[in-house]
Amino acid sequence: MQKVFDEVNSLDRKCYEKYLLSEDILMEHAAISMMSYIEKKFVKNSKILIVCGSGNNGADGITLARLLYGLYDVSLYLVKKPKTQIGKLQLKRAVKVGVQYLETKDLLTKEYDVVVDALFGSGFDKEMTKEYRELIEHLNSISGYKIACDIPSGINKKGQINQIAFKADRTITMGALKKSLFLDEAKEYIGRITVSDLGVYKELYENSSDICILDIDDLHLPLRDNSNTHKGNFGHLSVIVGQMQGAGILCADAAFNFGVGLVSVINHKEYQLPYHIMQSHKLPKNTTAIAIGMGLGNYEQNEILEILNKDIPKVIDADMFYEKDIKIVLNKENIVLTPHPKEFCSLLKITAIDDISVETLQKNRFKYVEKFCNKYPKVVLVLKGANTIIAQNKKVYINPHGSSKLSFGGSGDILSGLVGSLLAQGYSCIDAAINGSLAHTISALQYTGNDYSMTPDDLISGIKIL
């Protein structure tokens, strides 16, 4: 896991005040990290365009131009001359070594191997002028590899894109990871992320944080270390199967393939099931976890209430987020909620937290997750999305490994099955949510077929061989 921060200005100030590192030193390290990345990826004399604004983000770009000059064919375009003292100094240094800069767009008609965006940085939070919108649109049209300095220009400090943003292949962010890099709508523009150190070891630069990003190697599979075991050692998940039985059966099948010893579907009818899935009209006495909500439809209310009141770990999904009865479990422990955005909006309304549109939620995902978890600190919330947010109380974990491969019917049912399987095996709610989510996204990443062709069976098959 890596720490994520709301802002890093306070971390920079710590470098100035505690470690006696000047703004100049931090800026040099920022530019050196970009230079190192370019040197590893591009051959000598490649054509590089660096586009700079008038603030310190632009000063980073000017510094980079000086460092690359002589080894590469560098074109430096200043939309405006530097307004900060450090920016003015960096421009003087660049000119001294021979860097020439333009203040017209004439140069931008050429093609480049690399385009570096150093316009605004992470502090940008204004309405963009027509001039800047046209400039970013042109930069996006250039065929070269695109690098954003700190954060793609046009993305504000909340991660929102109000008009247009630079579409980067690689974002080299300065000092530490920022929350604004992980809002869903920013994902298309961020590309891959590299964190630049600024002259001091990462652990010394960073402070504590309640927000973490999940790495692929954070996945802990339910591997069986002991030989002297039987099926009862690995739990029994009961999946409530309702009106649209396919969702529940898919959940059950995913759970069985993720290590749980027994899986039963609880239903009112007899279904044709995979041979390894049991079925019952009542909850088995040895049930160690429950999955409810997937395709539930018009299930009997008294039965739902009875199930929700059971003191057994539960993963709750889909149709349950439109039922007022869900409030019964929100102050209980051992509850995992797995809504997609529309379902979460319904949950926010039912709990009287807010009445918002999906669009408003998607632009403020972290805000509404925080509001929900402040009111219901015991439950674990898994807000699905391109960057899934997993939260409990004050702790937030971001799974950034989501992809369009998972955009198919049944994907969420499989996730519920994975989480339910781990709950049944004795994982804590937060660990079940983290590891179920990671297994879900990593299986999709490793799928080698075309990104439009993944099926539920493909996803489950991938989970079996992680």
C-alpha positions as semicolon CSV with decimal commas, in nm:
position;residue;x (nm);y (nm);z (nm)
1;M;0,000;0,000;0,000
2;Q;0,106;0,357;-0,061
3;K;-0,013;0,665;0,122
4;V;-0,236;0,919;-0,052
5;F;-0,278;1,282;0,053
6;D;-0,537;1,557;0,007
7;E;-0,251;1,800;-0,060
8;V;0,129;1,804;-0,043
9;N;0,200;2,174;0,025
10;S;0,230;2,093;0,395
11;L;0,479;1,818;0,311
12;D;0,686;2,063;0,105
13;R;0,683;2,308;0,396
14;K;0,818;2,036;0,621
15;C;1,112;2,000;0,381
16;Y;1,178;2,375;0,401
17;E;1,142;2,410;0,776
18;K;1,258;2,076;0,917
19;Y;1,513;1,955;0,662
20;L;1,636;2,298;0,542
21;L;1,574;2,203;0,181
22;S;1,505;2,507;-0,034
23;E;1,233;2,543;-0,295
24;D;1,515;2,540;-0,550
25;I;1,638;2,199;-0,433
26;L;1,291;2,047;-0,447
27;M;1,236;2,186;-0,795
28;E;1,566;2,049;-0,923
29;H;1,478;1,702;-0,793
30;A;1,134;1,721;-0,953
31;A;1,289;1,805;-1,290
32;I;1,563;1,544;-1,252
33;S;1,300;1,275;-1,199
34;M;1,125;1,374;-1,522
35;M;1,457;1,386;-1,704
36;S;1,547;1,036;-1,579
37;Y;1,218;0,895;-1,702
38;I;1,265;1,053;-2,047
39;E;1,627;0,936;-2,074
40;K;1,525;0,574;-2,007
41;K;1,242;0,579;-2,261
42;F;1,359;0,799;-2,551
43;V;1,670;0,801;-2,767
44;K;1,909;1,093;-2,810
45;N;1,790;1,383;-3,028
46;S;1,421;1,294;-2,989
47;K;1,199;1,598;-3,040
48;I;1,057;1,717;-2,709
49;L;0,804;1,995;-2,660
50;I;0,769;2,141;-2,309
51;V;0,471;2,372;-2,259
52;C;0,488;2,594;-1,950
53;G;0,255;2,819;-1,756
54;S;0,360;3,111;-1,537
55;G;0,353;2,936;-1,198
56;N;0,580;2,684;-1,030
57;N;0,451;2,399;-1,244
58;G;0,580;2,595;-1,541
59;A;0,907;2,652;-1,356
60;D;0,943;2,273;-1,323
61;G;0,906;2,251;-1,700
62;I;1,164;2,523;-1,762
63;T;1,407;2,339;-1,534
64;L;1,346;2,019;-1,729
65;A;1,421;2,202;-2,056
66;R;1,762;2,307;-1,921
67;L;1,845;1,953;-1,807
68;L;1,747;1,798;-2,142
69;Y;1,908;2,064;-2,360
70;G;2,206;1,929;-2,557
71;L;2,091;1,568;-2,539
72;Y;1,751;1,621;-2,703
73;D;1,594;1,855;-2,956
74;V;1,410;2,067;-2,700
75;S;1,135;2,315;-2,784
76;L;1,021;2,532;-2,493
77;Y;0,692;2,715;-2,527
78;L;0,601;2,973;-2,261
79;V;0,231;3,055;-2,265
80;K;0,323;3,333;-2,023
81;K;0,656;3,431;-1,873
82;P;0,721;3,316;-1,513
83;K;0,563;3,526;-1,239
84;T;0,732;3,359;-0,941
85;Q;1,087;3,437;-0,833
86;I;1,201;3,077;-0,866
87;G;1,043;3,062;-1,213
88;K;1,226;3,373;-1,325
89;L;1,554;3,230;-1,193
90;Q;1,501;2,898;-1,371
91;L;1,433;3,078;-1,698
92;K;1,758;3,277;-1,663
93;R;1,948;2,952;-1,601
94;A;1,790;2,785;-1,903
95;V;1,873;3,077;-2,130
96;K;2,234;3,078;-2,004
97;V;2,288;2,719;-2,122
98;G;2,138;2,799;-2,463
99;V;1,768;2,712;-2,434
100;Q;1,556;2,928;-2,662
101;Y;1,190;2,973;-2,593
102;L;0,892;3,089;-2,790
103;E;0,595;3,292;-2,685
104;T;0,395;3,222;-3,002
105;K;0,218;2,909;-3,115
106;D;0,417;2,882;-3,436
107;L;0,624;2,596;-3,304
108;L;0,318;2,395;-3,211
109;T;0,244;2,309;-3,574
110;K;0,528;2,055;-3,567
111;E;0,511;1,693;-3,456
112;Y;0,702;1,577;-3,148
113;D;0,818;1,252;-2,996
114;V;0,735;1,378;-2,646
115;V;0,499;1,647;-2,519
116;V;0,540;1,763;-2,158
117;D;0,249;1,948;-1,996
118;A;0,371;2,195;-1,730
119;L;0,085;2,444;-1,749
120;F;-0,104;2,443;-1,421
121;G;-0,022;2,174;-1,163
122;S;-0,234;2,039;-0,878
123;G;-0,342;2,378;-0,740
124;F;-0,542;2,477;-1,050
125;D;-0,902;2,558;-0,960
126;K;-1,017;2,829;-1,202
127;E;-1,228;2,865;-1,512
128;M;-1,002;2,800;-1,810
129;T;-0,979;3,067;-2,078
130;K;-1,052;2,992;-2,441
131;E;-0,680;3,028;-2,517
132;Y;-0,587;2,751;-2,275
133;R;-0,872;2,525;-2,386
134;E;-0,758;2,552;-2,749
135;L;-0,397;2,494;-2,646
136;I;-0,477;2,175;-2,452
137;E;-0,697;2,051;-2,734
138;H;-0,404;2,099;-2,973
139;L;-0,158;1,927;-2,740
140;N;-0,393;1,629;-2,714
141;S;-0,400;1,606;-3,096
142;I;-0,021;1,570;-3,122
143;S;0,077;1,207;-3,179
144;G;0,379;1,206;-2,945
145;Y;0,404;1,043;-2,602
146;K;0,248;1,273;-2,342
147;I;0,383;1,340;-1,994
148;A;0,205;1,550;-1,731
149;C;0,412;1,733;-1,472
150;D;0,249;1,665;-1,132
151;I;-0,108;1,634;-1,268
152;P;-0,260;1,681;-1,615
153;S;-0,361;2,043;-1,670
154;G;-0,735;2,092;-1,644
155;I;-0,784;1,855;-1,351
156;N;-0,854;2,050;-1,034
157;K;-0,752;1,969;-0,675
158;K;-1,063;1,753;-0,632
159;G;-0,984;1,549;-0,943
160;Q;-1,267;1,708;-1,141
161;I;-1,259;1,806;-1,508
162;N;-1,488;2,097;-1,576
163;Q;-1,402;2,162;-1,941
164;I;-1,099;1,988;-2,092
165;A;-0,780;1,827;-1,964
166;F;-0,444;1,720;-2,100
167;K;-0,456;1,348;-2,177
168;A;-0,133;1,203;-2,044
169;D;0,026;0,865;-2,107
170;R;0,233;0,916;-1,791
171;T;0,183;1,151;-1,496
172;I;0,496;1,222;-1,295
173;T;0,356;1,356;-0,971
174;M;0,573;1,542;-0,724
175;G;0,655;1,418;-0,374
176;A;0,359;1,190;-0,302
177;L;0,034;1,056;-0,440
178;K;-0,260;1,296;-0,435
179;K;-0,627;1,205;-0,396
180;S;-0,714;1,412;-0,702
181;L;-0,533;1,156;-0,919
182;F;-0,791;0,890;-0,834
183;L;-1,135;1,033;-0,904
184;D;-1,302;0,813;-1,166
185;E;-1,342;1,085;-1,428
186;A;-0,970;1,168;-1,410
187;K;-0,864;0,810;-1,487
188;E;-0,872;0,855;-1,865
189;Y;-0,634;1,153;-1,840
190;I;-0,385;1,042;-1,576
191;G;-0,229;0,746;-1,755
192;R;0,031;0,560;-1,552
193;I;0,166;0,733;-1,242
194;T;0,525;0,781;-1,129
195;V;0,602;0,951;-0,797
196;S;0,905;1,179;-0,797
197;D;1,113;1,214;-0,481
198;L;1,209;1,572;-0,398
199;G;1,543;1,529;-0,226
200;V;1,450;1,333;0,086
201;Y;1,356;0,970;0,151
202;K;0,985;0,899;0,098
203;E;0,918;0,802;0,461
204;L;1,073;1,129;0,578
205;Y;0,880;1,339;0,329
206;E;0,540;1,188;0,403
207;N;0,322;1,230;0,712
208;S;0,060;0,983;0,833
209;S;-0,250;0,943;0,617
210;D;-0,582;0,762;0,648
211;I;-0,595;0,716;0,271
212;C;-0,401;0,440;0,093
213;I;-0,371;0,314;-0,261
214;L;-0,380;-0,065;-0,303
215;D;-0,096;-0,227;-0,494
216;I;-0,130;-0,559;-0,674
217;D;0,100;-0,729;-0,422
218;D;-0,138;-0,631;-0,140
219;L;-0,360;-0,923;-0,245
220;H;-0,364;-1,205;0,012
221;L;-0,531;-1,512;-0,133
222;P;-0,716;-1,763;0,090
223;L;-0,447;-2,027;0,037
224;R;-0,470;-2,341;0,248
225;D;-0,156;-2,387;0,455
226;N;-0,264;-2,691;0,658
227;S;-0,319;-3,041;0,519
228;N;-0,531;-3,184;0,802
229;T;-0,856;-3,004;0,716
230;H;-1,211;-3,065;0,595
231;K;-1,473;-2,856;0,418
232;G;-1,612;-2,722;0,745
233;N;-1,282;-2,552;0,818
234;F;-1,339;-2,310;0,532
235;G;-1,683;-2,178;0,613
236;H;-2,031;-2,192;0,463
237;L;-2,169;-1,904;0,256
238;S;-2,544;-1,876;0,208
239;V;-2,652;-1,673;-0,095
240;I;-3,008;-1,543;-0,097
241;V;-3,142;-1,607;-0,448
242;G;-3,444;-1,404;-0,550
243;Q;-3,647;-1,311;-0,855
244;M;-3,353;-1,289;-1,098
245;Q;-3,186;-1,610;-0,992
246;G;-2,893;-1,583;-1,234
247;A;-2,729;-1,306;-1,028
248;G;-2,738;-1,506;-0,706
249;I;-2,619;-1,827;-0,870
250;L;-2,329;-1,642;-1,031
251;C;-2,240;-1,496;-0,690
252;A;-2,249;-1,846;-0,541
253;D;-2,028;-1,993;-0,812
254;A;-1,769;-1,717;-0,774
255;A;-1,765;-1,771;-0,397
256;F;-1,708;-2,146;-0,432
257;N;-1,410;-2,085;-0,658
258;F;-1,250;-1,852;-0,402
259;G;-1,193;-2,100;-0,124
260;V;-1,511;-2,125;0,083
261;G;-1,583;-2,486;0,188
262;L;-1,959;-2,487;0,126
263;V;-2,201;-2,268;-0,068
264;S;-2,580;-2,285;-0,047
265;V;-2,835;-2,083;-0,239
266;I;-3,145;-1,999;-0,038
267;N;-3,458;-1,980;-0,252
268;H;-3,828;-2,063;-0,289
269;K;-3,791;-2,271;-0,604
270;E;-3,576;-2,558;-0,725
271;Y;-3,314;-2,448;-0,978
272;Q;-3,074;-2,629;-1,202
273;L;-2,744;-2,551;-1,028
274;P;-2,379;-2,640;-1,075
275;Y;-2,324;-2,975;-0,902
276;H;-2,108;-2,820;-0,630
277;I;-2,368;-2,563;-0,518
278;M;-2,630;-2,674;-0,264
279;Q;-2,978;-2,528;-0,228
280;S;-3,221;-2,490;0,058
281;H;-3,541;-2,308;0,148
282;K;-3,401;-2,209;0,487
283;L;-3,072;-2,072;0,612
284;P;-2,848;-2,365;0,716
285;K;-2,750;-2,363;1,082
286;N;-2,377;-2,382;1,000
287;T;-2,387;-2,067;0,781
288;T;-2,082;-1,846;0,853
289;A;-2,166;-1,561;0,612
290;I;-2,458;-1,436;0,404
291;A;-2,472;-1,266;0,062
292;I;-2,797;-1,084;-0,011
293;G;-2,931;-0,839;-0,269
294;M;-2,811;-0,976;-0,604
295;G;-3,119;-1,010;-0,825
296;L;-3,335;-1,014;-0,512
297;G;-3,645;-0,856;-0,667
298;N;-3,972;-0,891;-0,476
299;Y;-3,853;-1,109;-0,191
300;E;-4,083;-1,139;0,109
301;Q;-4,018;-0,849;0,347
302;N;-4,055;-1,055;0,663
303;E;-3,794;-1,298;0,534
304;I;-3,554;-1,014;0,450
305;L;-3,595;-0,871;0,800
306;E;-3,528;-1,209;0,955
307;I;-3,210;-1,253;0,750
308;L;-3,085;-0,900;0,816
309;N;-3,130;-0,948;1,190
310;K;-2,914;-1,261;1,195
311;D;-2,588;-1,200;1,378
312;I;-2,381;-1,338;1,091
313;P;-2,134;-1,146;0,866
314;K;-2,306;-1,021;0,552
315;V;-2,219;-0,877;0,213
316;I;-2,509;-0,668;0,086
317;D;-2,551;-0,565;-0,278
318;A;-2,780;-0,441;-0,555
319;D;-3,155;-0,446;-0,482
320;M;-3,107;-0,406;-0,107
321;F;-2,993;-0,046;-0,160
322;Y;-3,346;0,048;-0,263
323;E;-3,500;-0,107;0,051
324;K;-3,555;0,106;0,363
325;D;-3,498;-0,210;0,569
326;I;-3,129;-0,177;0,498
327;K;-3,109;0,078;0,779
328;I;-3,142;-0,214;1,022
329;V;-2,783;-0,324;0,959
330;L;-2,605;0,010;0,920
331;N;-2,513;0,043;1,287
332;K;-2,404;-0,320;1,316
333;E;-2,062;-0,475;1,278
334;N;-1,966;-0,742;1,024
335;I;-2,144;-0,570;0,732
336;V;-1,996;-0,505;0,386
337;L;-2,193;-0,291;0,138
338;T;-2,102;-0,309;-0,234
339;P;-2,309;-0,048;-0,424
340;H;-2,245;0,091;-0,769
341;P;-2,294;0,471;-0,800
342;K;-2,669;0,466;-0,871
343;E;-2,728;0,231;-0,579
344;F;-2,514;0,445;-0,350
345;C;-2,720;0,752;-0,441
346;S;-3,031;0,559;-0,334
347;L;-2,860;0,460;-0,009
348;L;-2,764;0,822;0,061
349;K;-3,127;0,923;0,013
350;I;-3,268;0,643;0,231
351;T;-3,028;0,735;0,512
352;A;-3,112;1,108;0,478
353;I;-2,746;1,194;0,413
354;D;-2,821;1,363;0,081
355;D;-3,037;1,347;-0,230
356;I;-2,801;1,375;-0,528
357;S;-2,765;1,264;-0,887
358;V;-2,516;1,004;-1,004
359;E;-2,330;1,283;-1,187
360;T;-2,291;1,481;-0,863
361;L;-2,172;1,170;-0,682
362;Q;-1,915;1,085;-0,947
363;K;-1,764;1,434;-0,923
364;N;-1,748;1,408;-0,543
365;R;-1,698;1,039;-0,467
366;F;-1,459;1,087;-0,178
367;K;-1,678;1,354;-0,019
368;Y;-1,989;1,134;-0,006
369;V;-1,799;0,825;0,104
370;E;-1,665;1,031;0,394
371;K;-2,013;1,159;0,483
372;F;-2,156;0,807;0,482
373;C;-1,873;0,657;0,687
374;N;-1,892;0,939;0,942
375;K;-2,257;0,850;1,002
376;Y;-2,209;0,472;0,989
377;P;-1,851;0,402;1,104
378;K;-1,898;0,029;1,173
379;V;-1,987;-0,089;0,822
380;V;-1,742;-0,137;0,536
381;L;-1,841;0,047;0,218
382;V;-1,720;-0,067;-0,125
383;L;-1,818;0,201;-0,379
384;K;-1,760;0,037;-0,713
385;G;-1,609;0,227;-1,004
386;A;-1,303;0,266;-1,225
387;N;-1,117;0,338;-0,901
388;T;-1,312;0,146;-0,637
389;I;-1,322;0,313;-0,295
390;I;-1,320;0,085;0,011
391;A;-1,383;0,266;0,339
392;Q;-1,457;0,208;0,705
393;N;-1,480;0,487;0,960
394;K;-1,183;0,718;0,881
395;K;-0,981;0,469;0,675
396;V;-1,001;0,480;0,296
397;Y;-0,843;0,234;0,051
398;I;-0,843;0,299;-0,325
399;N;-0,829;0,011;-0,571
400;P;-0,701;0,176;-0,893
401;H;-0,686;-0,145;-1,098
402;G;-1,037;-0,137;-1,245
403;S;-1,073;-0,159;-1,622
404;S;-1,338;-0,156;-1,893
405;K;-1,306;-0,535;-1,915
406;L;-1,527;-0,554;-1,606
407;S;-1,813;-0,363;-1,769
408;F;-2,047;-0,657;-1,819
409;G;-2,357;-0,795;-1,650
410;G;-2,266;-1,017;-1,357
411;S;-1,936;-0,848;-1,273
412;G;-2,075;-0,702;-0,950
413;D;-2,237;-1,031;-0,854
414;I;-1,899;-1,200;-0,880
415;L;-1,744;-0,933;-0,657
416;S;-2,012;-0,998;-0,393
417;G;-1,935;-1,369;-0,415
418;L;-1,564;-1,310;-0,361
419;V;-1,623;-1,086;-0,060
420;G;-1,882;-1,327;0,081
421;S;-1,646;-1,621;0,036
422;L;-1,376;-1,449;0,241
423;L;-1,624;-1,343;0,510
424;A;-1,735;-1,704;0,540
425;Q;-1,372;-1,814;0,576
426;G;-1,322;-1,577;0,871
427;Y;-1,166;-1,269;0,709
428;S;-1,251;-0,939;0,876
429;C;-1,492;-0,721;0,680
430;I;-1,225;-0,475;0,570
431;D;-0,986;-0,753;0,466
432;A;-1,261;-0,939;0,280
433;A;-1,351;-0,619;0,093
434;I;-0,990;-0,532;0,006
435;N;-0,890;-0,880;-0,108
436;G;-1,216;-0,954;-0,288
437;S;-1,188;-0,626;-0,478
438;L;-0,823;-0,683;-0,567
439;A;-0,884;-1,040;-0,688
440;H;-1,174;-0,912;-0,899
441;T;-0,972;-0,640;-1,075
442;I;-0,644;-0,832;-1,107
443;S;-0,819;-1,126;-1,275
444;A;-0,956;-0,881;-1,533
445;L;-0,615;-0,720;-1,586
446;Q;-0,461;-1,060;-1,656
447;Y;-0,727;-1,159;-1,908
448;T;-0,559;-1,181;-2,249
449;G;-0,864;-1,174;-2,476
450;N;-1,001;-0,857;-2,634
451;D;-1,121;-0,614;-2,370
452;Y;-1,481;-0,638;-2,491
453;S;-1,496;-1,018;-2,477
454;M;-1,465;-1,104;-2,108
455;T;-1,746;-1,316;-1,964
456;P;-1,833;-1,411;-1,605
457;D;-1,675;-1,753;-1,662
458;D;-1,353;-1,587;-1,783
459;L;-1,338;-1,370;-1,474
460;I;-1,395;-1,662;-1,237
461;S;-1,142;-1,875;-1,424
462;G;-0,885;-1,601;-1,383
463;I;-0,952;-1,576;-1,011
464;K;-0,877;-1,949;-0,975
465;I;-0,520;-1,904;-1,100
466;L;-0,416;-1,568;-0,947
